[in-house]
Amino acid sequence: MRTMRAKILLSLSIAMLITVCITVVLFIRLIDDLLVNQAKSKLHEQARKAVHIMSDGGFDRLDNAELNYVIKGMLLSADYFILSTDNRIIDSSVSGVEGKKIESLLLIRQGFFASVHPSAHDLASVHEGVAVFQGKKILFTNEELPGQPFRIFVYSPLSSLRALYVPLMRTTILSIVASFLVILVIGLMVVSRLVRPLKRLKEAVGNYEPNQPQDSDFPQADKSEIGELIGTFHSMSARIQQHHNGQIEFLQNVSHELRTPLMSIQGYVYAIQDQVVSQDEGLGIIKVQSQRLIDMVEKLLQLSRLEALNEEWPVSLIDLGSMAEDAVHLLMPVAAERSISLRVEGEGLHVAVPAEQLFRMILNLLQNAVRHTSTEVVIHLEAGTTPEVVWVMHVDDDGEGLTEQEAAEVFGRFYTGSNGVTGLGLAICRQIASRLGGELSCTRSPLGGARFSYIQHML
């Protein structure tokens, strides 16, 4: 019972079975009430008939055959007792009960389980009802003889009345069974139709490969719940394919970026051996390229740790302006060599953030700006103007700037700009921004170059 089809069919069958049981119980109760009420009415008629007969000719004229009645085409028998004022039976259509008090022969239900002998007062006040006589349930009615100290007690066994249930129940059960089978067949068809796209989706997921085109028989999304699930898988597979392509491109870029300094190192090793260049010159270039390799591997490790999402970042309260000034002081010697002005503007903000990671992002953004600016780089800090935004940082330069397409792609790993420069710094910044719960974007700067904006959202 593990498949979805089996579970749905089982649930449907249980629901139908419960419905059938409730329907049958209510139907039996309804039929019972109708037949009992009809029998009571007939017994009242027969009792009045008996009273009329006895009023005209005495007890000897009364024959229990005249008390028989018909319900639903079935002839039902009725018997009687003639009772004195003290409820003693003085005449009866049943032998062996004359002289006995009727309350000693009857049991009337009291409560849910108990049955007791009725009192004389109870029988006198109850004109109709159900009792037990000689171990059998009976339906009875009481009528007084006008002008005489007698009452007539007419009764009929319920067993003969309930014999009418058999044809009614047979018809009902046949109808219910036929309906059950029809609904079951319809349920099977509906469940099969519902499960079919799920089976196709299961096969498609089992055969899915990121580097292979999707099967043309792959189920299509629609507005149903299963269609939404299929649409979600389409979106997921597209993201997986995009990520897979990005990984391939990343590996190709890493291979290319690592190969360039390695080839340079190898070339100068051969040049030193062949005495084409001096040893000092060759070792100097090898040192530079080795440091380039170390920096690249370090950034790859940083990016890998950021994407792992399992490193805890301790939060501390820092002065954002002071942190930005520290980053500016670190890059001041490099900027001074190119006569580039670096400054921090804006409000003094105190924020609770992972200080090490935020400083790394600011430093990377500042390094990128210094690399591409012409004369100045400005870090602008401001508090958020909406409840959703805590604070905002802009890093502006007056360089050539970026096109809209370049601004959308610049945060990719090993993105190569129009000047041929590649790197991982901005990709690391994007990962840090994401982990901090903020948003990093690139637009046009008021200074004429690029503006990198970080918006810290409320967490």
C-alpha positions in Angstrom: 0.0 0.0 0.0 2.9 2.4 -0.8 1.8 3.7 -4.2 -0.2 6.9 -4.5 -2.9 5.1 -6.6 -3.4 2.4 -3.9 -3.7 5.0 -1.2 -6.2 7.1 -3.1 -8.3 4.0 -4.0 -8.1 2.8 -0.4 -9.2 6.2 0.9 -12.0 6.3 -1.7 -13.2 2.8 -0.8 -13.2 3.6 3.0 -15.1 6.8 2.4 -17.6 5.0 0.2 -18.0 2.1 2.7 -18.6 4.6 5.6 -21.1 6.5 3.4 -22.9 3.2 2.5 -23.1 2.1 6.2 -24.5 5.5 7.3 -26.9 5.4 4.4 -28.1 1.9 5.2 -28.5 2.7 8.9 -30.5 5.8 8.2 -32.6 4.1 5.6 -33.4 1.2 8.0 -34.3 3.7 10.7 -36.5 5.7 8.2 -38.3 2.5 6.9 -38.7 1.3 10.5 -40.3 4.5 11.6 -42.6 4.6 8.5 -43.7 1.0 8.9 -44.2 1.3 12.7 -46.2 4.5 12.3 -48.3 2.9 9.6 -48.8 -0.2 11.8 -49.8 1.9 14.7 -52.4 3.7 12.6 -53.8 0.3 11.4 -53.9 -1.1 15.0 -55.8 2.0 16.1 -58.3 1.4 13.3 -58.6 -2.3 14.3 -59.0 -1.4 17.9 -61.8 1.0 17.1 -63.3 -1.7 14.9 -63.2 -4.2 17.8 -64.8 -1.6 20.2 -67.6 -1.2 17.7 -68.1 -4.9 17.3 -68.2 -5.5 21.1 -70.5 -2.5 21.6 -73.0 -4.1 19.3 -72.9 -7.7 20.3 -70.6 -8.4 23.3 -67.3 -10.3 23.6 -68.6 -13.4 21.7 -69.0 -11.5 18.5 -65.2 -10.6 18.4 -63.0 -12.8 16.2 -59.3 -12.0 16.0 -59.4 -12.8 12.2 -61.4 -9.6 11.8 -58.4 -7.7 13.3 -56.0 -8.6 10.6 -54.7 -5.7 8.5 -52.7 -5.2 5.3 -49.5 -3.1 4.9 -47.6 -3.0 1.6 -49.7 -5.8 0.2 -48.9 -8.1 3.1 -51.6 -9.5 5.5 -50.5 -9.1 9.1 -52.3 -10.7 12.1 -53.4 -9.0 15.2 -54.4 -10.3 18.6 -56.2 -8.8 21.6 -56.8 -8.8 25.3 -60.0 -7.7 27.0 -58.9 -6.0 30.3 -61.0 -5.3 33.4 -60.6 -2.2 35.5 -57.8 -3.8 37.5 -55.9 -4.8 34.3 -56.8 -8.4 34.6 -57.3 -10.3 31.3 -60.9 -11.6 31.1 -60.9 -12.6 27.4 -58.1 -13.1 24.9 -57.4 -14.4 21.4 -54.4 -16.2 22.9 -55.1 -19.2 25.2 -53.7 -19.6 28.7 -53.6 -16.0 29.8 -57.2 -15.4 31.1 -57.3 -14.3 34.7 -53.7 -12.9 34.7 -52.8 -9.3 35.1 -51.4 -7.9 31.9 -48.6 -6.0 33.6 -47.1 -9.3 34.7 -46.9 -10.5 31.1 -45.4 -7.4 29.5 -42.0 -5.8 29.6 -41.5 -2.2 28.6 -38.0 -0.8 28.0 -36.8 1.8 30.5 -33.6 3.5 29.7 -31.2 2.2 27.1 -30.6 -1.4 28.5 -33.2 -2.1 31.2 -36.7 -3.5 30.7 -39.3 -3.5 33.5 -42.9 -4.7 34.1 -45.2 -1.7 33.7 -47.5 -0.5 36.4 -51.3 -0.4 36.0 -51.1 3.4 35.9 -48.5 3.2 33.1 -50.7 1.0 30.9 -53.8 3.1 31.5 -51.9 6.3 30.4 -50.1 4.8 27.5 -52.3 4.3 24.5 -49.7 2.8 22.1 -46.1 1.7 22.1 -43.7 -1.2 21.9 -43.4 -4.0 24.6 -42.2 -7.5 25.0 -44.7 -10.3 25.3 -43.7 -14.0 25.7 -40.1 -13.1 24.6 -41.2 -11.3 21.4 -41.5 -7.6 20.7 -45.0 -6.4 20.0 -46.6 -3.2 18.8 -49.7 -2.4 20.9 -52.6 0.0 21.3 -55.2 0.6 24.1 -58.8 1.6 23.6 -61.5 1.9 26.3 -65.0 0.5 25.7 -67.5 3.4 26.0 -70.0 2.9 28.8 -68.3 -0.3 30.0 -65.6 -1.0 32.6 -63.4 -2.7 30.1 -60.5 -1.9 27.8 -59.3 -3.7 24.7 -55.5 -4.2 24.2 -54.8 -4.9 20.5 -51.2 -6.0 19.5 -49.2 -7.3 16.6 -45.7 -8.9 16.6 -43.0 -6.7 15.2 -41.4 -9.7 13.6 -44.2 -10.0 11.0 -44.0 -6.3 10.3 -40.2 -6.4 9.8 -40.6 -9.2 7.3 -41.5 -6.3 5.0 -37.8 -5.2 5.2 -36.5 -8.1 3.2 -37.6 -7.0 -0.3 -36.9 -3.3 0.5 -33.4 -4.1 1.8 -32.7 -6.4 -1.2 -33.5 -3.6 -3.6 -31.5 -1.1 -1.6 -28.4 -3.3 -1.3 -28.5 -4.1 -5.0 -28.7 -0.4 -5.8 -25.9 0.4 -3.4 -23.6 -2.3 -4.7 -24.3 -1.2 -8.3 -23.5 2.4 -7.3 -20.4 1.3 -5.5 -19.1 -0.5 -8.5 -19.9 2.4 -10.8 -18.1 4.9 -8.5 -15.2 2.5 -8.1 -14.7 2.3 -11.9 -15.0 6.0 -12.2 -12.5 6.4 -9.3 -10.0 4.0 -11.0 -10.3 6.0 -14.2 -9.8 9.4 -12.4 -6.9 8.1 -10.3 -5.2 6.6 -13.4 -5.5 9.9 -15.2 -4.1 11.8 -12.2 -1.2 9.4 -11.6 -0.2 9.1 -15.3 1.7 12.5 -15.4 3.3 11.7 -12.0 4.6 8.4 -13.5 6.0 10.3 -16.5 7.5 12.9 -14.2 9.1 10.1 -12.1 10.6 8.5 -15.3 11.8 11.9 -16.5 13.4 12.7 -13.1 15.1 9.3 -13.1 16.5 9.8 -16.6 17.4 13.5 -16.0 21.0 14.5 -16.8 22.1 18.1 -16.6 24.2 17.9 -19.8 21.5 16.1 -21.9 18.5 17.6 -23.6 15.1 16.8 -22.0 13.0 14.0 -23.5 10.4 15.3 -25.9 7.8 13.1 -24.1 8.4 15.1 -20.9 5.0 16.1 -19.3 4.0 19.7 -19.8 3.0 22.0 -17.0 -0.6 23.2 -16.6 -2.7 25.0 -14.0 -3.4 21.9 -11.9 -1.5 21.0 -8.7 0.4 18.3 -10.6 1.0 20.7 -13.4 2.5 23.2 -11.0 4.7 20.4 -9.7 5.9 19.7 -13.2 6.4 23.4 -13.8 8.5 23.6 -10.6 10.6 20.7 -11.9 11.1 22.5 -15.2 12.3 25.6 -13.3 14.6 23.4 -11.1 16.1 21.6 -14.1 16.7 24.9 -15.8 18.5 26.2 -12.7 20.5 23.0 -12.4 21.4 23.2 -16.1 22.5 26.9 -15.6 24.5 26.0 -12.5 26.1 23.0 -14.4 27.0 25.2 -17.3 28.4 27.8 -14.8 30.5 25.1 -13.2 31.9 24.0 -16.5 32.7 27.6 -17.5 34.2 28.2 -14.0 36.5 25.2 -14.4 37.5 26.3 -17.8 38.3 29.8 -16.5 40.2 28.5 -13.5 42.2 26.2 -15.8 43.0 29.1 -18.1 43.8 31.6 -15.3 46.1 29.1 -13.5 47.7 28.0 -16.8 48.8 31.5 -17.7 51.1 32.1 -14.7 52.3 28.5 -14.7 53.3 28.7 -18.4 55.1 32.0 -17.6 56.9 30.3 -14.7 57.8 27.3 -16.8 59.0 29.6 -19.7 61.3 31.6 -17.5 62.7 28.5 -15.9 63.7 27.3 -19.3 65.0 30.8 -20.2 67.2 30.8 -17.1 68.5 27.3 -17.9 69.3 28.4 -21.5 70.8 31.6 -20.2 68.4 33.7 -22.4 67.6 36.0 -19.5 69.5 36.7 -16.4 68.8 34.7 -13.3 67.8 37.8 -11.3 65.3 38.9 -13.9 63.9 35.5 -14.4 63.5 34.8 -10.6 61.8 38.2 -10.2 59.2 37.3 -12.8 58.8 33.8 -11.3 58.2 35.4 -7.9 55.5 37.8 -9.3 53.7 34.9 -11.1 54.0 32.7 -8.0 52.4 35.4 -5.9 49.6 35.7 -8.5 49.0 32.0 -8.2 48.9 32.2 -4.4 46.4 35.1 -4.5 44.2 33.3 -7.0 44.1 30.1 -5.0 43.4 32.1 -1.8 40.4 33.7 -3.5 39.2 30.4 -4.8 39.3 29.0 -1.2 37.4 32.1 0.0 34.7 31.7 -2.6 34.5 28.0 -1.8 34.0 28.7 1.9 31.4 31.3 1.2 29.4 28.9 -1.0 29.5 26.1 1.6 27.1 28.1 3.9 28.2 26.1 6.9 30.7 28.6 8.5 29.5 30.6 11.5 30.1 34.3 11.2 30.4 36.0 14.6 28.4 39.3 14.8 29.8 42.4 16.5 28.9 46.1 16.8 31.1 48.2 14.7 31.5 51.8 13.5 30.8 51.5 9.7 32.6 54.8 9.0 35.8 53.8 10.8 35.8 50.4 9.0 35.5 52.2 5.6 38.4 54.6 6.6 40.5 51.5 7.5 40.0 50.1 4.0 40.9 53.4 2.5 44.1 53.6 4.5 45.1 50.1 3.3 44.8 51.1 -0.3 46.1 54.7 0.0 49.7 53.8 -1.1 48.4 52.1 -4.3 46.0 55.0 -5.0 48.8 57.5 -4.4 51.0 55.9 -7.1 48.3 56.8 -9.6 47.3 60.1 -8.1 43.8 58.8 -7.1 41.8 60.5 -4.4 40.1 58.2 -1.8 37.5 59.5 0.7 34.6 58.5 2.9 31.4 60.5 3.0 28.1 60.2 4.9 26.8 59.4 8.4 28.6 57.7 11.2 26.7 54.5 11.6 27.0 51.8 14.2 25.8 48.4 13.0 25.8 44.8 14.2 27.4 42.7 11.4 30.1 40.0 10.9 33.0 42.5 10.9 35.6 40.4 9.1 33.4 39.5 6.1 32.0 43.0 5.7 35.5 44.5 5.8 36.6 42.0 3.1 33.6 43.0 0.9 34.4 46.8 1.3 38.1 46.2 0.6 37.3 44.1 -2.6 34.9 46.8 -3.8 37.4 49.5 -3.1 40.2 47.6 -4.9 38.0 47.1 -7.9 37.2 50.9 -8.0 40.8 51.9 -7.7 41.7 49.5 -10.5 39.2 51.1 -12.9 38.9 54.8 -11.8 40.6 57.8 -13.3 41.1 60.3 -10.5 38.8 59.6 -7.5 36.9 57.0 -5.5 34.2 57.9 -3.0 32.6 55.6 -0.4 29.2 57.1 0.7 27.3 55.8 3.8 23.7 56.5 4.7 21.0 55.2 6.9 18.0 53.4 5.4 14.9 55.5 4.6 12.4 52.7 4.8 11.7 50.1 7.6 13.0 47.3 5.3 16.4 49.0 4.7 18.9 49.4 7.6 21.7 51.1 5.9 23.2 51.7 2.4 26.8 51.9 1.1 27.8 53.3 -2.4 31.3 52.9 -3.9 31.6 55.4 -6.8 34.4 56.0 -9.3 34.9 58.3 -12.2 36.2 55.7 -14.7 34.7 54.5 -17.9 31.8 52.7 -16.2 29.9 49.6 -17.4 27.2 48.9 -19.9 23.9 47.5 -18.7 24.9 44.0 -19.9 28.3 44.3 -18.2 26.7 45.5 -15.0 24.5 42.3 -15.0 27.4 40.0 -15.6 30.2 41.6 -13.6 29.6 39.5 -10.4 30.2 36.2 -12.2 33.2 34.1 -11.3 36.2 35.0 -13.6 34.2 37.6 -15.4 36.4 39.1 -18.1 35.8 42.8 -18.7 36.3 44.8 -21.9 39.9 45.5 -20.9 40.6 41.7 -20.6 41.0 41.8 -16.8 39.5 38.8 -15.0 39.1 38.1 -11.3 37.1 36.7 -8.4 36.8 39.8 -6.2 33.3 40.8 -7.2 32.0 37.2 -7.1 33.3 37.0 -3.5 31.5 40.3 -2.7 28.2 39.0 -4.1 28.5 35.9 -2.0 29.2 37.9 1.2 26.3 40.2 0.5 24.0 37.3 0.1 25.1 35.7 3.3 24.7 39.1 5.1 21.1 39.3 3.9 21.7 42.3 1.7 21.7 43.2 -2.0 24.7 44.2 -4.1 24.2 45.8 -7.5 26.0 47.9 -10.1 24.7 51.0 -11.7 25.9 54.3 -13.3 27.7 56.6 -10.8 27.1 60.3 -10.5 30.8 60.7 -10.9 30.6 59.2 -14.4 32.0 55.8 -13.8 30.5 52.7 -12.0 28.6 52.7 -8.7 28.5 49.5 -6.6 25.7 49.8 -4.1 25.2 47.5 -1.1 21.7 47.6 0.6 21.5 46.0 4.1 17.9 44.7 4.6 16.2 44.2 7.9 16.7 40.6 9.0 
